[in-house]
């Protein structure tokens, strides 16, 4: 038996942000990040729409990239004092992920962070509030998923929290918000979305439903990521990337991920690196490893990316897929290796140990040994 979970309502397209005025409640807390939503006027618009809906509004601002356990606990304390019935998170993946975790500790103050690290161990939510997610990037897809990534900086580990309870009730995907992204962030988040789609497609629990979402996402990203990077004001490219990222989110929310994410979480947590670029560099190397058992699926991916694979064997098709991923990454200026990010070979034993504990690896098409994970890190160096 399989499960396919999404937010109850997804508002998307031009002026989708205005759907906030349709929410019903008395109080809303808005969780945001470093200030871009305020600088470009979107935060004020969101607050005005919520007030138009008849709600009192309180802000939790300044969520850092790769939010910490401490940030989560502080935000939950604010929520417990204010007692909102809507949690609205807007911005990149970081404020939305942080708000999801805050939600748990708002409703269950006596729960500890250690208690929710185990996948699908969350208590039942919505006893106090519902959740609305509004992304400003086209990558993480946290607005449609049951995942949140929180960093324990003392341990140097990113924890992927997973539970269908934290799937938002409402997702609002307005491409105007993504127009504020600089080229580098567009590239990194776009490759994050591509990684979501490809890992979902080769996952051991993929289904025809998740395959359909992944396929369309791969097709759109292959066509529109480079134009979005080259011209941030290309409205059509931004719009198509917005569709692509939440289609990829639909896919991996229900088919899960693989070793790219399991390994990228460790790089990001250990060296304090952006998640998307870690995924982008690792993606072809992990798929080269996966091609031992998933060559036919990777040949499909090559086809979705626009490669004519009609006369190719599965093995050649898989190589074509890897080449196409590398070509796209090069075209949008993704670094060629993790050494450029500061990764060091002497850390790979520790990183591999932690990667093998990451729940994302459970659905990778081929289960790896510690040595094999170390070797993938070395190839990505």
Beta strands, then each sheet from edge to edge (+ up, - down):
strand 1: 9-12
strand 2: 27-31
strand 3: 56-60
strand 4: 86-91
strand 5: 130-135
strand 6: 147-152
strand 7: 157-162
strand 8: 170-173
sheet 1: 1+ 8+ 5+ 4+ 2+ 3+
sheet 2: 6+ 7-
end
